[in-house]
Amino acid sequence: MNRALIRFIPFLFVFLWSTGFIAAKYALPFIEPFYLLFIRMVLTTIVFMLLCLAFKIKPLRPSQAGHQMVTGFLLHGAYLGGVFAAIKWGMPAGITAIIVGVQPVLTAFLGWCFLDERLRLTQWTGLGLGLVGVISVLLTTGQQEYVSLNWTAMLAAITALFGISIGTLYQKRFGAGVNLLAGSFWQYVSVLLLMAIMAWTFEVREVLWDQQLIFALAWLVIGLSVIAILLLMYMIREGETAKVASYFYLVPPVASIEAWLLFDEYLSIVSIIAIFVTVFGVYLVIRKKPE
């Protein structure tokens, strides 16, 4: 693959991943969250099945498929389900994002503990700066008009945090050599089953099929669940988990800018400064070690 294209992949991923918050904001007025995720997973699974058939992908061994289903349950199911549940059960979206924003530090720590991945002092400094930047952006975008915390919402948010962190490490450990298309198919099969249980247990599944919902759902499937996830799986396979996780720090600032452009949400001078702090923190993590 062209080296310039490889370097561009993380930033394309950040852009696509950040638009998920925007697409969800467009979609959720017309549908309940778990049912939205269920429909999204059904469509995504069909897309990956067709891609596997079109490219004549060799089926995975049962053990490989099982590992990919565990990755999907953690990386997609626990994360998306936890975030949506936390917001549904009363936690402000900004607070939820702050809790999940600890993910790069947690992933780096777990990678250090279990995958023997070593970080330099400048990388740990970068992770810390990134966390400070993310929290500053979220606290200064005008989203924290009230705080309503309860133990169920906190548990859901913490589940999302650990799900995406452990899922990243699990994929790094057990996803080596797995075809990205076949692996993603089995990941989404497990998420589909999880979201079916959640939707049929907690929701009435009523949908207002508005054009806005259809466009948002199409983007969530193609832009996020297909393109962004394939990019993420590629980065996890090719890079250190700490470096990959650090890119998630760029998502809240980019999403804040997108919300400012599309919804005229408040973006203060402090937020802008915090965005630069976040970007510098990510730079410290991903820059090459001096010779």
Secondary structure as UniProt FT lines:
FT   HELIX           3..27
FT   HELIX           28..30
FT   HELIX           33..54
FT   TURN            55..56
FT   HELIX           62..72
FT   HELIX           73..78
FT   HELIX           79..88
FT   TURN            89..90
FT   HELIX           93..100
FT   TURN            101..102
FT   HELIX           103..114
FT   HELIX           121..139
FT   TURN            140..142
FT   HELIX           151..174
FT   TURN            176..177
FT   HELIX           180..202
FT   HELIX           211..219
FT   HELIX           220..228
FT   HELIX           229..238
FT   HELIX           241..246
FT   HELIX           247..250
FT   HELIX           251..263
FT   HELIX           269..286
//
